[in-house]
């Protein structure tokens, strides 16, 4: 989640300088895992429902609830597990590449 901090700070500053109210931020760390988990039937429907509800809230009230922001960004897998799986996938992809000889 802390990877989003500079972006969120930047958007909040833009809102402040333009005299706008920041509505909130839907942040989804390791989003590529979400698609996989949906396809494999993992219990992530709460994340999707919260994102949908956040859109409704934004349209009705101009803000997103803290609870929906928290649910959308909840941890799907521990960070170290995600990093291990991602690194393994990249390693396998790199091993399949062939490079021309120089």
N, CA, C and O atoms as a GROMACS GRO file, in nm:
protein
  408
    1UNK      N    1   0.082  -0.121   0.000
    1UNK     CA    2   0.000   0.000   0.000
    1UNK      C    3   0.085   0.126   0.000
    1UNK      O    4   0.047   0.228  -0.058
    2UNK      N    5   0.201   0.120   0.065
    2UNK     CA    6   0.282   0.241   0.073
    2UNK      C    7   0.336   0.286  -0.063
    2UNK      O    8   0.381   0.400  -0.077
    3UNK      N    9   0.332   0.199  -0.163
    3UNK     CA   10   0.371   0.241  -0.298
    3UNK      C   11   0.277   0.348  -0.352
    3UNK      O   12   0.315   0.426  -0.439
    4UNK      N   13   0.155   0.351  -0.301
    4UNK     CA   14   0.057   0.449  -0.347
    4UNK      C   15   0.072   0.584  -0.277
    4UNK      O   16   0.013   0.683  -0.323
    5UNK      N   17   0.148   0.592  -0.170
    5UNK     CA   18   0.156   0.714  -0.090
    5UNK      C   19   0.192   0.839  -0.172
    5UNK      O   20   0.125   0.941  -0.157
    6UNK      N   21   0.295   0.835  -0.259
    6UNK     CA   22   0.326   0.956  -0.336
    6UNK      C   23   0.210   0.998  -0.427
    6UNK      O   24   0.183   1.118  -0.441
    7UNK      N   25   0.143   0.903  -0.488
    7UNK     CA   26   0.030   0.935  -0.576
    7UNK      C   27  -0.084   0.998  -0.497
    7UNK      O   28  -0.139   1.100  -0.539
    8UNK      N   29  -0.119   0.938  -0.385
    8UNK     CA   30  -0.228   0.991  -0.304
    8UNK      C   31  -0.194   1.131  -0.253
    8UNK      O   32  -0.278   1.221  -0.256
    9UNK      N   33  -0.072   1.149  -0.207
    9UNK     CA   34  -0.030   1.281  -0.159
    9UNK      C   35  -0.039   1.385  -0.272
    9UNK      O   36  -0.083   1.498  -0.250
   10UNK      N   37   0.003   1.346  -0.391
   10UNK     CA   38  -0.002   1.437  -0.506
   10UNK      C   39  -0.147   1.476  -0.539
   10UNK      O   40  -0.176   1.593  -0.561
   11UNK      N   41  -0.235   1.378  -0.543
   11UNK     CA   42  -0.375   1.406  -0.575
   11UNK      C   43  -0.439   1.492  -0.466
   11UNK      O   44  -0.516   1.584  -0.495
   12UNK      N   45  -0.406   1.464  -0.341
   12UNK     CA   46  -0.459   1.546  -0.231
   12UNK      C   47  -0.411   1.690  -0.242
   12UNK      O   48  -0.486   1.783  -0.215
   13UNK      N   49  -0.287   1.709  -0.282
   13UNK     CA   50  -0.233   1.844  -0.300
   13UNK      C   51  -0.304   1.916  -0.414
   13UNK      O   52  -0.336   2.034  -0.403
   14UNK      N   53  -0.328   1.846  -0.523
   14UNK     CA   54  -0.401   1.906  -0.636
   14UNK      C   55  -0.539   1.950  -0.589
   14UNK      O   56  -0.583   2.062  -0.618
   15UNK      N   57  -0.607   1.862  -0.515
   15UNK     CA   58  -0.740   1.897  -0.465
   15UNK      C   59  -0.734   2.020  -0.374
   15UNK      O   60  -0.817   2.111  -0.386
   16UNK      N   61  -0.639   2.022  -0.285
   16UNK     CA   62  -0.625   2.135  -0.193
   16UNK      C   63  -0.599   2.264  -0.269
   16UNK      O   64  -0.662   2.366  -0.242
   17UNK      N   65  -0.507   2.260  -0.364
   17UNK     CA   66  -0.471   2.381  -0.439
   17UNK      C   67  -0.583   2.429  -0.531
   17UNK      O   68  -0.590   2.547  -0.563
   18UNK      N   69  -0.670   2.339  -0.572
   18UNK     CA   70  -0.781   2.377  -0.659
   18UNK      C   71  -0.909   2.403  -0.579
   18UNK      O   72  -1.015   2.428  -0.636
   19UNK      N   73  -0.898   2.397  -0.446
   19UNK     CA   74  -1.014   2.414  -0.357
   19UNK      C   75  -1.121   2.309  -0.383
   19UNK      O   76  -1.241   2.339  -0.378
   20UNK      N   77  -1.078   2.187  -0.409
   20UNK     CA   78  -1.168   2.075  -0.427
   20UNK      C   79  -1.158   1.986  -0.304
   20UNK      O   80  -1.059   1.988  -0.232
   21UNK      N   81  -1.261   1.909  -0.281
   21UNK     CA   82  -1.258   1.811  -0.174
   21UNK      C   83  -1.218   1.676  -0.234
   21UNK      O   84  -1.276   1.632  -0.333
   22UNK      N   85  -1.120   1.613  -0.175
   22UNK     CA   86  -1.077   1.482  -0.222
   22UNK      C   87  -1.182   1.379  -0.180
   22UNK      O   88  -1.217   1.370  -0.062
   23UNK      N   89  -1.232   1.302  -0.275
   23UNK     CA   90  -1.340   1.208  -0.249
   23UNK      C   91  -1.293   1.078  -0.185
   23UNK      O   92  -1.373   1.004  -0.129
   24UNK      N   93  -1.164   1.051  -0.194
   24UNK     CA   94  -1.111   0.925  -0.143
   24UNK      C   95  -1.030   0.857  -0.251
   24UNK      O   96  -1.016   0.910  -0.362
   25UNK      N   97  -0.979   0.742  -0.220
   25UNK     CA   98  -0.895   0.670  -0.317
   25UNK      C   99  -0.921   0.521  -0.307
   25UNK      O  100  -0.906   0.461  -0.200
   26UNK      N  101  -0.959   0.460  -0.418
   26UNK     CA  102  -0.971   0.315  -0.424
   26UNK      C  103  -0.837   0.260  -0.470
   26UNK      O  104  -0.800   0.276  -0.587
   27UNK      N  105  -0.766   0.197  -0.381
   27UNK     CA  106  -0.632   0.148  -0.409
   27UNK      C  107  -0.633  -0.004  -0.400
   27UNK      O  108  -0.678  -0.061  -0.301
   28UNK      N  109  -0.583  -0.069  -0.505
   28UNK     CA  110  -0.584  -0.216  -0.508
   28UNK      C  111  -0.442  -0.267  -0.529
   28UNK      O  112  -0.398  -0.283  -0.643
   29UNK      N  113  -0.370  -0.293  -0.418
   29UNK     CA  114  -0.236  -0.349  -0.433
   29UNK      C  115  -0.242  -0.489  -0.493
   29UNK      O  116  -0.342  -0.559  -0.480
   30UNK      N  117  -0.135  -0.527  -0.558
   30UNK     CA  118  -0.124  -0.654  -0.631
   30UNK      C  119  -0.254  -0.689  -0.702
   30UNK      O  120  -0.311  -0.797  -0.685
   31UNK      N  121  -0.299  -0.593  -0.784
   31UNK     CA  122  -0.425  -0.608  -0.856
   31UNK      C  123  -0.427  -0.726  -0.952
   31UNK      O  124  -0.532  -0.787  -0.973
   32UNK      N  125  -0.313  -0.760  -1.009
   32UNK     CA  126  -0.310  -0.874  -1.102
   32UNK      C  127  -0.349  -1.004  -1.031
   32UNK      O  128  -0.400  -1.096  -1.095
   33UNK      N  129  -0.326  -1.011  -0.902
   33UNK     CA  130  -0.366  -1.130  -0.826
   33UNK      C  131  -0.517  -1.138  -0.814
   33UNK      O  132  -0.573  -1.247  -0.807
   34UNK      N  133  -0.584  -1.023  -0.813
   34UNK     CA  134  -0.729  -1.022  -0.799
   34UNK      C  135  -0.796  -1.094  -0.916
   34UNK      O  136  -0.885  -1.176  -0.895
   35UNK      N  137  -0.754  -1.065  -1.038
   35UNK     CA  138  -0.811  -1.132  -1.155
   35UNK      C  139  -0.795  -1.282  -1.148
   35UNK      O  140  -0.889  -1.357  -1.176
   36UNK      N  141  -0.676  -1.326  -1.111
   36UNK     CA  142  -0.650  -1.469  -1.095
   36UNK      C  143  -0.741  -1.529  -0.989
   36UNK      O  144  -0.799  -1.636  -1.009
   37UNK      N  145  -0.753  -1.461  -0.877
   37UNK     CA  146  -0.833  -1.514  -0.766
   37UNK      C  147  -0.981  -1.520  -0.802
   37UNK      O  148  -1.051  -1.611  -0.759
   38UNK      N  149  -1.029  -1.425  -0.881
   38UNK     CA  150  -1.168  -1.428  -0.927
   38UNK      C  151  -1.189  -1.552  -1.014
   38UNK      O  152  -1.284  -1.627  -0.995
   39UNK      N  153  -1.098  -1.574  -1.110
   39UNK     CA  154  -1.110  -1.688  -1.202
   39UNK      C  155  -1.104  -1.821  -1.129
   39UNK      O  156  -1.168  -1.918  -1.170
   40UNK      N  157  -1.027  -1.828  -1.020
   40UNK     CA  158  -1.010  -1.953  -0.947
   40UNK      C  159  -1.110  -1.969  -0.832
   40UNK      O  160  -1.105  -2.068  -0.759
   41UNK      N  161  -1.199  -1.873  -0.815
   41UNK     CA  162  -1.304  -1.887  -0.714
   41UNK      C  163  -1.264  -1.854  -0.572
   41UNK      O  164  -1.332  -1.897  -0.479
   42UNK      N  165  -1.156  -1.780  -0.554
   42UNK     CA  166  -1.117  -1.739  -0.418
   42UNK      C  167  -1.221  -1.641  -0.363
   42UNK      O  168  -1.291  -1.576  -0.441
   43UNK      N  169  -1.233  -1.629  -0.232
   43UNK     CA  170  -1.334  -1.541  -0.171
   43UNK      C  171  -1.292  -1.393  -0.177
   43UNK      O  172  -1.238  -1.338  -0.080
   44UNK      N  173  -1.318  -1.331  -0.290
   44UNK     CA  174  -1.283  -1.190  -0.307
   44UNK      C  175  -1.404  -1.105  -0.347
   44UNK      O  176  -1.389  -0.989  -0.387
   45UNK      N  177  -1.522  -1.162  -0.337
   45UNK     CA  178  -1.642  -1.089  -0.378
   45UNK      C  179  -1.664  -0.963  -0.294
   45UNK      O  180  -1.725  -0.867  -0.342
   46UNK      N  181  -1.616  -0.963  -0.170
   46UNK     CA  182  -1.630  -0.844  -0.087
   46UNK      C  183  -1.554  -0.726  -0.146
   46UNK      O  184  -1.598  -0.612  -0.136
   47UNK      N  185  -1.440  -0.754  -0.208
   47UNK     CA  186  -1.360  -0.648  -0.271
   47UNK      C  187  -1.437  -0.589  -0.388
   47UNK      O  188  -1.444  -0.467  -0.404
   48UNK      N  189  -1.494  -0.675  -0.471
   48UNK     CA  190  -1.570  -0.630  -0.587
   48UNK      C  191  -1.695  -0.554  -0.544
   48UNK      O  192  -1.729  -0.451  -0.603
   49UNK      N  193  -1.764  -0.605  -0.443
   49UNK     CA  194  -1.885  -0.538  -0.394
   49UNK      C  195  -1.853  -0.401  -0.336
   49UNK      O  196  -1.927  -0.306  -0.357
   50UNK      N  197  -1.742  -0.391  -0.264
   50UNK     CA  198  -1.702  -0.262  -0.206
   50UNK      C  199  -1.667  -0.162  -0.314
   50UNK      O  200  -1.698  -0.044  -0.302
   51UNK      N  201  -1.601  -0.208  -0.421
   51UNK     CA  202  -1.567  -0.118  -0.532
   51UNK      C  203  -1.694  -0.068  -0.599
   51UNK      O  204  -1.705   0.051  -0.632
   52UNK      N  205  -1.789  -0.156  -0.619
   52UNK     CA  206  -1.917  -0.117  -0.681
   52UNK      C  207  -1.990  -0.018  -0.590
   52UNK      O  208  -2.044   0.083  -0.638
   53UNK      N  209  -1.992  -0.047  -0.462
   53UNK     CA  210  -2.058   0.042  -0.368
   53UNK      C  211  -1.989   0.178  -0.362
   53UNK      O  212  -2.055   0.282  -0.348
   54UNK      N  213  -1.858   0.178  -0.372
   54UNK     CA  214  -1.783   0.305  -0.371
   54UNK      C  215  -1.825   0.393  -0.488
   54UNK      O  216  -1.836   0.515  -0.473
   55UNK      N  217  -1.849   0.332  -0.603
   55UNK     CA  218  -1.896   0.410  -0.718
   55UNK      C  219  -2.032   0.471  -0.691
   55UNK      O  220  -2.057   0.587  -0.727
   56UNK      N  221  -2.119   0.395  -0.629
   56UNK     CA  222  -2.252   0.446  -0.595
   56UNK      C  223  -2.241   0.561  -0.494
   56UNK      O  224  -2.307   0.664  -0.508
   57UNK      N  225  -2.156   0.541  -0.392
   57UNK     CA  226  -2.135   0.646  -0.290
   57UNK      C  227  -2.082   0.773  -0.354
   57UNK      O  228  -2.128   0.883  -0.324
   58UNK      N  229  -1.985   0.757  -0.443
   58UNK     CA  230  -1.925   0.873  -0.508
   58UNK      C  231  -2.029   0.949  -0.587
   58UNK      O  232  -2.033   1.072  -0.584
   59UNK      N  233  -2.115   0.877  -0.660
   59UNK     CA  234  -2.219   0.942  -0.739
   59UNK      C  235  -2.323   1.012  -0.651
   59UNK      O  236  -2.370   1.121  -0.684
   60UNK      N  237  -2.357   0.949  -0.539
   60UNK     CA  238  -2.463   1.004  -0.452
   60UNK      C  239  -2.413   1.114  -0.359
   60UNK      O  240  -2.480   1.215  -0.341
   61UNK      N  241  -2.294   1.092  -0.299
   61UNK     CA  242  -2.250   1.182  -0.192
   61UNK      C  243  -2.123   1.259  -0.224
   61UNK      O  244  -2.088   1.354  -0.154
   62UNK      N  245  -2.053   1.218  -0.330
   62UNK     CA  246  -1.927   1.283  -0.364
   62UNK      C  247  -1.809   1.234  -0.282
   62UNK      O  248  -1.700   1.289  -0.292
   63UNK      N  249  -1.831   1.130  -0.202
   63UNK     CA  250  -1.724   1.075  -0.118
   63UNK      C  251  -1.732   0.923  -0.118
   63UNK      O  252  -1.837   0.865  -0.147
   64UNK      N  253  -1.620   0.860  -0.083
   64UNK     CA  254  -1.614   0.715  -0.068
   64UNK      C  255  -1.590   0.686   0.079
   64UNK      O  256  -1.505   0.748   0.142
   65UNK      N  257  -1.664   0.592   0.134
   65UNK     CA  258  -1.651   0.561   0.276
   65UNK      C  259  -1.516   0.498   0.307
   65UNK      O  260  -1.457   0.430   0.223
   66UNK      N  261  -1.469   0.521   0.427
   66UNK     CA  262  -1.345   0.461   0.473
   66UNK      C  263  -1.354   0.308   0.467
   66UNK      O  264  -1.257   0.241   0.431
   67UNK      N  265  -1.471   0.255   0.503
   67UNK     CA  266  -1.488   0.109   0.504
   67UNK      C  267  -1.472   0.052   0.363
   67UNK      O  268  -1.405  -0.050   0.346
   68UNK      N  269  -1.531   0.115   0.264
   68UNK     CA  270  -1.517   0.064   0.127
   68UNK      C  271  -1.373   0.078   0.078
   68UNK      O  272  -1.322  -0.012   0.011
   69UNK      N  273  -1.308   0.188   0.110
   69UNK     CA  274  -1.167   0.203   0.070
   69UNK      C  275  -1.083   0.094   0.135
   69UNK      O  276  -0.994   0.037   0.071
   70UNK      N  277  -1.111   0.065   0.262
   70UNK     CA  278  -1.036  -0.038   0.334
   70UNK      C  279  -1.060  -0.177   0.275
   70UNK      O  280  -0.967  -0.255   0.258
   71UNK      N  281  -1.185  -0.207   0.244
   71UNK     CA  282  -1.218  -0.338   0.188
   71UNK      C  283  -1.156  -0.357   0.050
   71UNK      O  284  -1.101  -0.463   0.021
   72UNK      N  285  -1.165  -0.256  -0.034
   72UNK     CA  286  -1.108  -0.266  -0.169
   72UNK      C  287  -0.957  -0.290  -0.162
   72UNK      O  288  -0.903  -0.363  -0.245
   73UNK      N  289  -0.891  -0.233  -0.066
   73UNK     CA  290  -0.745  -0.245  -0.058
   73UNK      C  291  -0.697  -0.354   0.037
   73UNK      O  292  -0.578  -0.363   0.066
   74UNK      N  293  -0.789  -0.437   0.085
   74UNK     CA  294  -0.748  -0.539   0.182
   74UNK      C  295  -0.647  -0.637   0.121
   74UNK      O  296  -0.644  -0.659   0.000
   75UNK      N  297  -0.566  -0.692   0.207
   75UNK     CA  298  -0.464  -0.786   0.164
   75UNK      C  299  -0.530  -0.913   0.111
   75UNK      O  300  -0.617  -0.971   0.177
   76UNK      N  301  -0.490  -0.954  -0.008
   76UNK     CA  302  -0.540  -1.078  -0.067
   76UNK      C  303  -0.451  -1.195  -0.031
   76UNK      O  304  -0.499  -1.305  -0.001
   77UNK      N  305  -0.322  -1.172  -0.034
   77UNK     CA  306  -0.221  -1.269   0.007
   77UNK      C  307  -0.112  -1.191   0.079
   77UNK      O  308  -0.095  -1.072   0.053
   78UNK      N  309  -0.039  -1.256   0.168
   78UNK     CA  310   0.071  -1.184   0.234
   78UNK      C  311   0.171  -1.131   0.130
   78UNK      O  312   0.196  -1.196   0.028
   79UNK      N  313   0.226  -1.015   0.156
   79UNK     CA  314   0.316  -0.952   0.060
   79UNK      C  315   0.432  -1.043   0.021
   79UNK      O  316   0.464  -1.053  -0.098
   80UNK      N  317   0.494  -1.110   0.117
   80UNK     CA  318   0.608  -1.196   0.083
   80UNK      C  319   0.566  -1.311  -0.008
   80UNK      O  320   0.643  -1.352  -0.095
   81UNK      N  321   0.446  -1.364   0.010
   81UNK     CA  322   0.395  -1.470  -0.078
   81UNK      C  323   0.373  -1.415  -0.218
   81UNK      O  324   0.410  -1.479  -0.316
   82UNK      N  325   0.315  -1.297  -0.227
   82UNK     CA  326   0.292  -1.235  -0.358
   82UNK      C  327   0.424  -1.211  -0.430
   82UNK      O  328   0.436  -1.239  -0.550
   83UNK      N  329   0.523  -1.160  -0.359
   83UNK     CA  330   0.654  -1.134  -0.419
   83UNK      C  331   0.718  -1.264  -0.467
   83UNK      O  332   0.773  -1.269  -0.577
   84UNK      N  333   0.711  -1.369  -0.385
   84UNK     CA  334   0.768  -1.498  -0.425
   84UNK      C  335   0.702  -1.553  -0.551
   84UNK      O  336   0.770  -1.598  -0.643
   85UNK      N  337   0.570  -1.548  -0.555
   85UNK     CA  338   0.496  -1.600  -0.671
   85UNK      C  339   0.528  -1.517  -0.796
   85UNK      O  340   0.550  -1.572  -0.903
   86UNK      N  341   0.530  -1.386  -0.780
   86UNK     CA  342   0.559  -1.297  -0.893
   86UNK      C  343   0.700  -1.320  -0.944
   86UNK      O  344   0.722  -1.330  -1.065
   87UNK      N  345   0.797  -1.329  -0.854
   87UNK     CA  346   0.935  -1.353  -0.896
   87UNK      C  347   0.950  -1.487  -0.966
   87UNK      O  348   1.022  -1.498  -1.065
   88UNK      N  349   0.881  -1.589  -0.915
   88UNK     CA  350   0.885  -1.721  -0.979
   88UNK      C  351   0.829  -1.713  -1.122
   88UNK      O  352   0.885  -1.771  -1.214
   89UNK      N  353   0.719  -1.641  -1.139
   89UNK     CA  354   0.660  -1.625  -1.271
   89UNK      C  355   0.751  -1.552  -1.367
   89UNK      O  356   0.763  -1.592  -1.483
   90UNK      N  357   0.816  -1.445  -1.320
   90UNK     CA  358   0.911  -1.373  -1.406
   90UNK      C  359   1.031  -1.460  -1.440
   90UNK      O  360   1.080  -1.458  -1.554
   91UNK      N  361   1.079  -1.536  -1.343
   91UNK     CA  362   1.194  -1.623  -1.369
   91UNK      C  363   1.159  -1.726  -1.477
   91UNK      O  364   1.238  -1.749  -1.568
   92UNK      N  365   1.041  -1.787  -1.466
   92UNK     CA  366   0.999  -1.884  -1.567
   92UNK      C  367   0.985  -1.819  -1.704
   92UNK      O  368   1.024  -1.879  -1.805
   93UNK      N  369   0.932  -1.700  -1.709
   93UNK     CA  370   0.917  -1.629  -1.837
   93UNK      C  371   1.053  -1.597  -1.897
   93UNK      O  372   1.073  -1.612  -2.018
   94UNK      N  373   1.146  -1.553  -1.814
   94UNK     CA  374   1.281  -1.521  -1.864
   94UNK      C  375   1.354  -1.645  -1.914
   94UNK      O  376   1.428  -1.638  -2.013
   95UNK      N  377   1.333  -1.756  -1.847
   95UNK     CA  378   1.399  -1.881  -1.888
   95UNK      C  379   1.349  -1.928  -2.024
   95UNK      O  380   1.421  -1.999  -2.095
   96UNK      N  381   1.228  -1.892  -2.062
   96UNK     CA  382   1.171  -1.931  -2.191
   96UNK      C  383   1.221  -1.844  -2.306
   96UNK      O  384   1.210  -1.882  -2.423
   97UNK      N  385   1.276  -1.729  -2.273
   97UNK     CA  386   1.324  -1.638  -2.377
   97UNK      C  387   1.453  -1.693  -2.441
   97UNK      O  388   1.537  -1.754  -2.374
   98UNK      N  389   1.466  -1.669  -2.568
   98UNK     CA  390   1.591  -1.700  -2.635
   98UNK      C  391   1.648  -1.571  -2.689
   98UNK      O  392   1.576  -1.487  -2.743
   99UNK      N  393   1.777  -1.556  -2.672
   99UNK     CA  394   1.845  -1.436  -2.718
   99UNK      C  395   1.940  -1.472  -2.831
   99UNK      O  396   2.009  -1.574  -2.823
  100UNK      N  397   1.946  -1.390  -2.934
  100UNK     CA  398   2.041  -1.418  -3.042
  100UNK      C  399   2.185  -1.403  -2.991
  100UNK      O  400   2.215  -1.319  -2.907
  101UNK      N  401   2.270  -1.485  -3.044
  101UNK     CA  402   2.412  -1.475  -3.003
  101UNK      C  403   2.475  -1.355  -3.071
  101UNK      O  404   2.434  -1.314  -3.180
  102UNK      N  405   2.574  -1.299  -3.005
  102UNK     CA  406   2.641  -1.180  -3.059
  102UNK      C  407   2.768  -1.218  -3.127
  102UNK      O  408   2.838  -1.132  -3.179
   0.00000   0.00000   0.00000
